[in-house]
Amino acid sequence: MAKILVAIPAFNESPTLRGVIDQVKTLCLLREADVLVVDDGSMDETAQVAIRAGAVVVSHQTNLGVGAAFSTATSYAMNNAYDFMLTVDADGQFPIESISSVLDHGLATGRFTSGSRFLTKASRRSVPLVRRLGNMGLAWLVSYLAKQKFTDVSCGLRLYPRDSLNFVALPGGFTYTQSSLLDMAFRKIERQEVAIEVQYFRDRQSTVSGNLLSYATRAGMILWSAAKIYFPNRVFLPISLVSSGIGAALSLMFLMNFLVTSKFSGFLFAGFLGGFMITLGLLLLGVSLILTSLTEIRLDLHIKVSRK
């Protein structure tokens, strides 16, 4: 029987945490499963509620972010030889049917399994419009970088097989949901998405996402850092091509003017700017090649260390 860790990152979630723990305990009643609550510097009774509910608690002294809480849970799962780690949000938004669906599909296939709120029309309609639009943008970006199709890159309901938890690097403590997908795409970890339902509570402010604009900005910065680590060629090569293309067009304008007028004046700015853009494009191409080589070396070292 597979050994499962149910990891629940929590920050000031004492009102809903007991119900979530009871749900997952009921779900895992016939399985070898433990519940871990990572108390991310809560200022309420989150840790005490978790202990009374029978969960193992690891506490951060200060609020480090859900990404840091995930890293703590990952280390705990790896150090204690769990076969799978199921992550569940502490706010009670995932119905037990959704948790069960992700768990059952993942255990049946042995693959990394992520819940998706956007696989069916019914579940899409339940998500507020602003969140839908934000996820569409992030999902498109992650899909482009990973060269895989993702419909939901921000969902916290996921089942990780042990081999998928051996991350190369997860930049940033604020969040992990997008960067972890890039890491697993980089390592060619097999994955699947499962349709889930989510309950959104009116007037409840998320302790994770908070202001959506702030979340998108901070998540975007972490995604940028992750993209440079895992797929630098997909970041710098397009920018290099655009820069070089603009530079070539400006240089052509300068050259055509010179051929017609035999003078450097008039389009001199185009000559200087074109030369600068071409030089920038070549530099970015060099950066892309160097970082891609370093990425390959990093992956080789990671594989060798993992096999020891």
C-alpha positions as a Python dict, from the first residue, in 0.01 Angstrom:
ca = {
    (1, 'M'): (0, 0, 0),
    (2, 'A'): (130, 345, -96),
    (3, 'K'): (237, 572, 187),
    (4, 'I'): (70, 914, 149),
    (5, 'L'): (137, 1252, 307),
    (6, 'V'): (-144, 1506, 296),
    (7, 'A'): (25, 1847, 319),
    (8, 'I'): (-180, 2154, 412),
    (9, 'P'): (-3, 2493, 402),
    (10, 'A'): (-184, 2726, 641),
    (11, 'F'): (-160, 3091, 738),
    (12, 'N'): (-426, 3218, 983),
    (13, 'E'): (-671, 2945, 880),
    (14, 'S'): (-800, 2835, 1221),
    (15, 'P'): (-1174, 2882, 1133),
    (16, 'T'): (-1165, 2633, 842),
    (17, 'L'): (-865, 2411, 912),
    (18, 'R'): (-1038, 2155, 1137),
    (19, 'G'): (-1300, 2084, 872),
    (20, 'V'): (-1034, 2032, 603),
    (21, 'I'): (-833, 1794, 823),
    (22, 'D'): (-1146, 1595, 909),
    (23, 'Q'): (-1231, 1571, 538),
    (24, 'V'): (-895, 1433, 431),
    (25, 'K'): (-883, 1195, 727),
    (26, 'T'): (-1223, 1056, 629),
    (27, 'L'): (-1107, 1024, 268),
    (28, 'C'): (-784, 847, 365),
    (29, 'L'): (-943, 623, 628),
    (30, 'L'): (-853, 302, 442),
    (31, 'R'): (-513, 425, 325),
    (32, 'E'): (-176, 463, 494),
    (33, 'A'): (-182, 842, 516),
    (34, 'D'): (-62, 1115, 751),
    (35, 'V'): (-167, 1479, 765),
    (36, 'L'): (97, 1752, 786),
    (37, 'V'): (3, 2115, 849),
    (38, 'V'): (276, 2367, 769),
    (39, 'D'): (189, 2665, 990),
    (40, 'D'): (340, 2955, 798),
    (41, 'G'): (384, 3201, 1084),
    (42, 'S'): (15, 3222, 1175),
    (43, 'M'): (-94, 3473, 1437),
    (44, 'D'): (-411, 3284, 1530),
    (45, 'E'): (-464, 2932, 1668),
    (46, 'T'): (-387, 2750, 1342),
    (47, 'A'): (-117, 2529, 1499),
    (48, 'Q'): (-329, 2443, 1804),
    (49, 'V'): (-633, 2356, 1589),
    (50, 'A'): (-417, 2129, 1371),
    (51, 'I'): (-268, 1950, 1672),
    (52, 'R'): (-611, 1894, 1829),
    (53, 'A'): (-731, 1752, 1496),
    (54, 'G'): (-450, 1497, 1502),
    (55, 'A'): (-219, 1647, 1239),
    (56, 'V'): (158, 1676, 1253),
    (57, 'V'): (254, 2045, 1264),
    (58, 'V'): (570, 2214, 1138),
    (59, 'S'): (575, 2587, 1211),
    (60, 'H'): (759, 2878, 1051),
    (61, 'Q'): (850, 3152, 1293),
    (62, 'T'): (740, 3419, 1045),
    (63, 'N'): (517, 3425, 740),
    (64, 'L'): (743, 3315, 451),
    (65, 'G'): (480, 3248, 185),
    (66, 'V'): (301, 2944, 49),
    (67, 'G'): (603, 2864, -172),
    (68, 'A'): (822, 2828, 137),
    (69, 'A'): (551, 2622, 310),
    (70, 'F'): (542, 2391, 9),
    (71, 'S'): (921, 2350, 22),
    (72, 'T'): (897, 2258, 391),
    (73, 'A'): (628, 1999, 314),
    (74, 'T'): (834, 1860, 26),
    (75, 'S'): (1140, 1817, 249),
    (76, 'Y'): (926, 1643, 512),
    (77, 'A'): (781, 1404, 254),
    (78, 'M'): (1122, 1318, 108),
    (79, 'N'): (1290, 1276, 448),
    (80, 'N'): (1014, 1044, 570),
    (81, 'A'): (999, 828, 256),
    (82, 'Y'): (641, 899, 148),
    (83, 'D'): (537, 758, -190),
    (84, 'F'): (295, 1042, -265),
    (85, 'M'): (225, 1391, -134),
    (86, 'L'): (-124, 1537, -171),
    (87, 'T'): (-145, 1915, -128),
    (88, 'V'): (-475, 2066, -14),
    (89, 'D'): (-556, 2430, 63),
    (90, 'A'): (-657, 2507, 421),
    (91, 'D'): (-949, 2737, 335),
    (92, 'G'): (-1204, 2462, 269),
    (93, 'Q'): (-1271, 2559, -93),
    (94, 'F'): (-1210, 2208, -228),
    (95, 'P'): (-1511, 1973, -177),
    (96, 'I'): (-1426, 1622, -65),
    (97, 'E'): (-1537, 1491, -407),
    (98, 'S'): (-1269, 1700, -578),
    (99, 'I'): (-999, 1590, -335),
    (100, 'S'): (-1104, 1228, -385),
    (101, 'S'): (-1097, 1264, -765),
    (102, 'V'): (-741, 1395, -773),
    (103, 'L'): (-621, 1136, -521),
    (104, 'D'): (-787, 840, -695),
    (105, 'H'): (-672, 935, -1046),
    (106, 'G'): (-317, 996, -928),
    (107, 'L'): (-288, 673, -732),
    (108, 'A'): (-437, 475, -1021),
    (109, 'T'): (-184, 604, -1274),
    (110, 'G'): (112, 684, -1048),
    (111, 'R'): (151, 1018, -1227),
    (112, 'F'): (163, 1375, -1105),
    (113, 'T'): (-201, 1486, -1098),
    (114, 'S'): (-329, 1841, -1079),
    (115, 'G'): (-684, 1957, -1024),
    (116, 'S'): (-821, 2192, -1288),
    (117, 'R'): (-1109, 2433, -1247),
    (118, 'F'): (-1120, 2497, -1622),
    (119, 'L'): (-1172, 2157, -1786),
    (120, 'T'): (-1551, 2176, -1780),
    (121, 'K'): (-1794, 2461, -1848),
    (122, 'A'): (-1965, 2415, -1513),
    (123, 'S'): (-1645, 2447, -1312),
    (124, 'R'): (-1526, 2743, -1524),
    (125, 'R'): (-1846, 2934, -1449),
    (126, 'S'): (-1793, 2890, -1075),
    (127, 'V'): (-1463, 3083, -1091),
    (128, 'P'): (-1488, 3465, -1068),
    (129, 'L'): (-1418, 3640, -1400),
    (130, 'V'): (-1104, 3821, -1283),
    (131, 'R'): (-951, 3494, -1160),
    (132, 'R'): (-1042, 3325, -1488),
    (133, 'L'): (-868, 3593, -1692),
    (134, 'G'): (-562, 3592, -1467),
    (135, 'N'): (-530, 3215, -1490),
    (136, 'M'): (-572, 3225, -1868),
    (137, 'G'): (-274, 3458, -1897),
    (138, 'L'): (-53, 3255, -1662),
    (139, 'A'): (-165, 2925, -1818),
    (140, 'W'): (-76, 3051, -2165),
    (141, 'L'): (268, 3161, -2048),
    (142, 'V'): (344, 2836, -1862),
    (143, 'S'): (215, 2632, -2158),
    (144, 'Y'): (441, 2826, -2396),
    (145, 'L'): (749, 2784, -2178),
    (146, 'A'): (688, 2416, -2098),
    (147, 'K'): (565, 2325, -2449),
    (148, 'Q'): (273, 2148, -2285),
    (149, 'K'): (-95, 2235, -2256),
    (150, 'F'): (-203, 2351, -1909),
    (151, 'T'): (-554, 2473, -1826),
    (152, 'D'): (-502, 2557, -1457),
    (153, 'V'): (-159, 2659, -1325),
    (154, 'S'): (-265, 2807, -991),
    (155, 'C'): (-459, 2523, -832),
    (156, 'G'): (-325, 2400, -498),
    (157, 'L'): (-498, 2060, -513),
    (158, 'R'): (-232, 1824, -650),
    (159, 'L'): (-90, 1477, -600),
    (160, 'Y'): (288, 1443, -635),
    (161, 'P'): (458, 1104, -676),
    (162, 'R'): (787, 1083, -489),
    (163, 'D'): (1004, 1122, -801),
    (164, 'S'): (832, 1450, -890),
    (165, 'L'): (924, 1604, -553),
    (166, 'N'): (1297, 1603, -624),
    (167, 'F'): (1295, 1960, -756),
    (168, 'V'): (1597, 2117, -924),
    (169, 'A'): (1512, 2464, -791),
    (170, 'L'): (1199, 2651, -690),
    (171, 'P'): (1266, 3027, -688),
    (172, 'G'): (1064, 3246, -454),
    (173, 'G'): (875, 3183, -132),
    (174, 'F'): (554, 3361, -233),
    (175, 'T'): (412, 3083, -450),
    (176, 'Y'): (515, 2756, -612),
    (177, 'T'): (222, 2649, -830),
    (178, 'Q'): (352, 2781, -1164),
    (179, 'S'): (728, 2734, -1113),
    (180, 'S'): (684, 2372, -997),
    (181, 'L'): (511, 2293, -1327),
    (182, 'L'): (809, 2432, -1518),
    (183, 'D'): (1045, 2225, -1303),
    (184, 'M'): (856, 1904, -1376),
    (185, 'A'): (828, 1985, -1747),
    (186, 'F'): (1205, 2043, -1745),
    (187, 'R'): (1256, 1698, -1590),
    (188, 'K'): (994, 1541, -1823),
    (189, 'I'): (772, 1424, -1537),
    (190, 'E'): (449, 1271, -1669),
    (191, 'R'): (137, 1458, -1563),
    (192, 'Q'): (-239, 1472, -1594),
    (193, 'E'): (-516, 1720, -1511),
    (194, 'V'): (-844, 1620, -1347),
    (195, 'A'): (-1161, 1830, -1351),
    (196, 'I'): (-1257, 1960, -1006),
    (197, 'E'): (-1512, 2191, -850),
    (198, 'V'): (-1422, 2478, -617),
    (199, 'Q'): (-1640, 2660, -365),
    (200, 'Y'): (-1580, 3036, -351),
    (201, 'F'): (-1699, 3212, -39),
    (202, 'R'): (-1837, 3562, -74),
    (203, 'D'): (-1642, 3836, 104),
    (204, 'R'): (-1359, 3598, 199),
    (205, 'Q'): (-1012, 3739, 134),
    (206, 'S'): (-759, 3471, 39),
    (207, 'T'): (-456, 3456, 268),
    (208, 'V'): (-251, 3337, -29),
    (209, 'S'): (-353, 3544, -330),
    (210, 'G'): (-479, 3856, -150),
    (211, 'N'): (-499, 4140, -401),
    (212, 'L'): (-514, 3978, -745),
    (213, 'L'): (-299, 4243, -912),
    (214, 'S'): (-33, 4200, -646),
    (215, 'Y'): (-55, 3821, -681),
    (216, 'A'): (-17, 3838, -1060),
    (217, 'T'): (284, 4069, -1030),
    (218, 'R'): (465, 3859, -771),
    (219, 'A'): (376, 3530, -941),
    (220, 'G'): (497, 3674, -1271),
    (221, 'M'): (833, 3768, -1117),
    (222, 'I'): (878, 3414, -979),
    (223, 'L'): (774, 3270, -1315),
    (224, 'W'): (1033, 3490, -1487),
    (225, 'S'): (1303, 3364, -1249),
    (226, 'A'): (1197, 3003, -1303),
    (227, 'A'): (1184, 3042, -1681),
    (228, 'K'): (1544, 3169, -1684),
    (229, 'I'): (1650, 2861, -1486),
    (230, 'Y'): (1463, 2595, -1683),
    (231, 'F'): (1403, 2727, -2035),
    (232, 'P'): (1636, 3024, -2100),
    (233, 'N'): (1625, 2970, -2476),
    (234, 'R'): (1247, 3018, -2476),
    (235, 'V'): (1290, 3347, -2288),
    (236, 'F'): (1594, 3513, -2446),
    (237, 'L'): (1586, 3374, -2801),
    (238, 'P'): (1251, 3538, -2898),
    (239, 'I'): (1365, 3869, -2746),
    (240, 'S'): (1693, 3835, -2937),
    (241, 'L'): (1511, 3774, -3265),
    (242, 'V'): (1275, 4069, -3213),
    (243, 'S'): (1562, 4301, -3121),
    (244, 'S'): (1772, 4188, -3417),
    (245, 'G'): (1474, 4219, -3651),
    (246, 'I'): (1401, 4576, -3541),
    (247, 'G'): (1771, 4658, -3570),
    (248, 'A'): (1790, 4515, -3921),
    (249, 'A'): (1485, 4716, -4031),
    (250, 'L'): (1628, 5041, -3891),
    (251, 'S'): (1968, 4970, -4045),
    (252, 'L'): (1801, 4906, -4381),
    (253, 'M'): (1622, 5242, -4354),
    (254, 'F'): (1956, 5412, -4289),
    (255, 'L'): (2123, 5229, -4579),
    (256, 'M'): (1841, 5308, -4826),
    (257, 'N'): (1854, 5675, -4732),
    (258, 'F'): (2231, 5680, -4784),
    (259, 'L'): (2202, 5512, -5125),
    (260, 'V'): (1938, 5764, -5237),
    (261, 'T'): (2089, 6084, -5094),
    (262, 'S'): (2457, 5988, -5051),
    (263, 'K'): (2430, 6154, -4709),
    (264, 'F'): (2445, 6016, -4357),
    (265, 'S'): (2215, 6288, -4223),
    (266, 'G'): (1840, 6251, -4199),
    (267, 'F'): (1830, 5885, -4089),
    (268, 'L'): (2141, 5888, -3874),
    (269, 'F'): (1932, 5804, -3568),
    (270, 'A'): (1810, 5489, -3748),
    (271, 'G'): (2169, 5380, -3813),
    (272, 'F'): (2275, 5423, -3451),
    (273, 'L'): (1959, 5269, -3307),
    (274, 'G'): (1968, 4985, -3560),
    (275, 'G'): (2328, 4904, -3471),
    (276, 'F'): (2241, 4910, -3102),
    (277, 'M'): (1940, 4677, -3147),
    (278, 'I'): (2140, 4428, -3354),
    (279, 'T'): (2419, 4429, -3094),
    (280, 'L'): (2164, 4378, -2816),
    (281, 'G'): (2009, 4091, -3010),
    (282, 'L'): (2347, 3922, -3052),
    (283, 'L'): (2425, 3967, -2682),
    (284, 'L'): (2091, 3813, -2585),
    (285, 'L'): (2159, 3524, -2822),
    (286, 'G'): (2489, 3468, -2644),
    (287, 'V'): (2316, 3481, -2305),
    (288, 'S'): (2059, 3227, -2429),
    (289, 'L'): (2330, 2986, -2545),
    (290, 'I'): (2533, 3018, -2224),
    (291, 'L'): (2233, 2974, -1992),
    (292, 'T'): (2106, 2679, -2195),
    (293, 'S'): (2444, 2508, -2155),
    (294, 'L'): (2442, 2579, -1780),
    (295, 'T'): (2086, 2441, -1758),
    (296, 'E'): (2195, 2115, -1923),
    (297, 'I'): (2489, 2088, -1683),
    (298, 'R'): (2258, 2156, -1387),
    (299, 'L'): (2018, 1883, -1500),
    (300, 'D'): (2301, 1631, -1545),
    (301, 'L'): (2434, 1706, -1196),
    (302, 'H'): (2084, 1685, -1049),
    (303, 'I'): (2027, 1344, -1209),
    (304, 'K'): (2362, 1213, -1083),
    (305, 'V'): (2295, 1337, -727),
    (306, 'S'): (1942, 1195, -733),
    (307, 'R'): (2069, 849, -825),
    (308, 'K'): (2314, 831, -534),
}
